[in-house]
């Protein structure tokens, strides 16, 4: 505790020093961060969090968990209700998976131990960001965005399966029977809407604060030349250019900034995609801070969550690197986004419908399982 306090004090004093030395640059970065939050994060994330809050309060999550129990238990060793944050977290992206998990815990629909497990693989970058922002806007190839999305989700599911065996020695963690409360809610419609809107707004506002804070921190490191100095030092050791290392360091701090830098790298496409995939799977310290802030109301281990994201990042990067040869021809021959813009939206819908189709297939398998019993 003492060491953490000392480090936090040093970091805060450094930030105050930079605010006094580079006021114009940090103010401009702060304005850009507010603009990013207000025009991109708030409109996209707030309605989704409100909608999921309503579904949870209506008991829909319990019903989904009831049907997915035969699938989630054997694969991941967790309750079926964990399928709710897993599916919606994949569709919406950071930090929806964590927020839905916390809401289920607060509603006593999910145990703390199951929450720890599902958090290891339900909180990931979403399709709109990976395909739309990184694939189309940064790399000019939507197909590369879908390839990275495949690697990110594959790494996340492998992490979930791996952590199932990681927890096998903790016998008390396994829930042998889950009791689903699927009775109609007694709350009024107005109460459900008011609580959902209030909860979503509080979360989105907190996320906005982290975006502004880390935007200023990153700009401070650039203004003082710390990132450039570290990049030059590592470049002498690693077989990567200074520009690539700056992109990786920027991605560790904030994934959007790092992905943008790496997309302009002169390295091979395979190296570019692998580095970007690793960054997006980890999420960066900015997303990590947002998630830990959201998880603060429940008793889960921050160290275990951070460790799981590191494992997730490594697995996704390995999948991206070693599976590249299978998709290389299609990725290299991919048409630039300018002549491909009309197909990008359709590809996104195909992906979403694919997720829904898979969910429906698992649902039917679960129903069949119950009827056979």
PyMOL commands that set and color helices and strands:
alter all, ss='L'
color gray80, all
select helices_A, chain A and resi 2-21+23-57+60-76+82-92+96-106+112-118+127-138+142-166+171-173+189-223+226-235+242-253+255-263+269-282+284-295+302-322+324-332+337-339+341-372
alter helices_A, ss='H'
color red, helices_A
deselect
rebuild
show_as cartoon
